[in-house]
Amino acid sequence: MAENSQDRRPTQDRRPTQDRRIVSSRHLAEGEGWEISEFEYGLIIAFHAFSRWTTRCMAAAGNAEMTPLEVLVLHNINHRGRDKRLADICFLLNIEDTHTVNYALRKLLKQGLLTTEKRGKEVFYSTSREGVALCESYREVRQQCLLEGLARLDLSGAEFRQMAANLRALSGQYDQASRAASSL
């Protein structure tokens, strides 16, 4: 359905199906470069689906109290079994607001999923035995619920790796645009 610009009531969209654009903000989809708005809408939908997935997978793994950020922080700290500082976690997850990660760390510590060690002025975080076990349980649920379903798609591992590389490259473009917008 499209909107009638005079009274903002829905009207039937009579454009051919191939001309309809799936975007979240029509005003951003006008003129040159409209395709990026379609991509951004897909990114919005994927982000929210991924967030919903991480919390529900974690609930199935045994902890229904975690937010998407807490799930990501726990997995990041568990990654390769290496201790990490707040700055490391924020850098690797590309999070600018350190206070949100710091809050997630405090909650994970309170749940007994992390341990800390102070070295000089730095605090290093690592997963506790309970945290490692929860990550392993998450991995098992992920295998059963997500990976088995993805196997039915006609996408190879190489294609997933290429999509991941493209998303990382695009994140750099969005970061640069953010810096440019901050200087306006």
N, C-alpha and C positions, 0 to 999 in steps of 0.2 A: 504494500500500500504506500502511496506517496501522499504528501500533504498538499492541500490547496493553500497557496501562499496568502490568499486574502483572508480566509477565516480559520486556517489551521485545522480544518476537519479532514479526516482521511478520505482520499479519493482513490479510485482504481488506477494503478500504474499501467499505462498502455504501451510502454516501450517494449521492444522485443526482449526476450529473456536474456540474450547475449549482451544487451546494453545495460542491464540492471547491475548496479555495483553493490557489493556486499560490504558496506562500510558502517562505522559507528557514528560518523559525523559527516553528513552530506556536504556541509560547507567546506570541509577539508578535501572533498573528492571532486572539486570542480577544477577544470583546466588541466594544465600540464602536470604530470607526476601524480595523477589521481591513484595510480596503482599502489603507491606506498600507503595510502589510507586503507586500502583493502588489506594489505599486508599487516598494518598496525591493528586492524580489527581482529584479524586472525591471531595476532600475538596476544591481544587482550583476552580473547577466548581461551587460548592455550595456557596463558599464565594462570587464569582462574581455575581451569580444569586441573592443571598441575598442582596448584595449591590445595585444591580439594582432594586430589589423589594422595598427596603426601600425608595429609592428616588422617585420612581414612585408612591408608596402608599402615600408618603408625598405630592407629587404634586397633586394627586387626593383629598387629604385631605385639600388642600388649600395653600400649600407653595412649589412652584417648584424650589426654590433657594437653597435648603439645600443639603449638601453632606451626604453620608452615616454616616460619623462620627458625624456630627451635629445632625442627626436624633437620633443616639444612645445616644449621650450626653443629648439631650432634654428628651428622655424617661427615662434615668437614673436619672436625676434630678427630674422629675415628680414622679418617683417611690415612693410610700407610702407617698407622700407629705412631705418628710423630706428634710431640707436644707442640702446641701452637699458642701464640700470643693473640690478644685482641686485634692488634694491627694486622697480623697474618690472616686471621679469619675474615676480617673486613675486606682486605685486599683480594683474597681468593674468591670471595663471594661478590665482589664489586659493590660493596655496601658503603655508602658515604656516612650514614648516620650511625656512628659507633655506639651511641647510647642505646639504640634498639638491640644491637648485638650484645652489649653489656648486660642488658636486662634479660635477654634470652639465656646468657651464661649463668646469671644468678639463679634463674628458675631451674636450669638443668643441674646445677650444683645442689640446690635444695632437694631435688628429686633423687639425688645420689647417682646420677648418670655420668658425672664428671668428677675429676679430682684436680687440685691445683698444686703448683709448686712455685715458690717465689725464688727467683734467681736475681740477686741484686735488687734493682727497682722494678724488674719485669715479673709479671705473673704468667706462668705457662699452664695451659689446660690440656688435660688428656682424658680419655674415656676411662671410666671405672669398669670393673668386671661386669656390672649390671648394664652399663652403657654399651659395651661391646656385645653383650648377649642380645640387647634390644636391637642393635644394628643388624645382627645376624638374623634375628627373627623377621625384621623388616625385609631383609634380602630374600628370605624364603617366601614371604607373602608377595613380594614384587615378582619373583619368578613365576609363581602360580597365577597371579591375577593379571599382570601386565605383560610380561615377556612371552608367555604362551599365546596371548592374543595378538601381540605384535608379529609373531612368527607367521600368522595367516596373511599379513599384508605382503604386497609384492614389492618390498623394499629390502635391499641387501644391507649388510653391515657397512659396506663402503658408502652407500647412499646416506645412511644415518650419520656417518662420520663427516660427509660433505655438508649435510644440513647443519651439523654442529659447528663446523668451521665457518659456514656462512653466517650463522647467528653470532658467533664471536666477532667476526669482522663487522657486522652491522652494529654490535654493541659499541664498538670503537667509534663508528660514525655518530651514534646517538650521544656518546660521551663528548665528542668534539662539538657537536651542535649545542649541547648543554653549556659547555664553556663559552661558546660564542654568544648564546642567549644571555648568560650571566653578565657579559660585558656591555650589553645594550643599555 
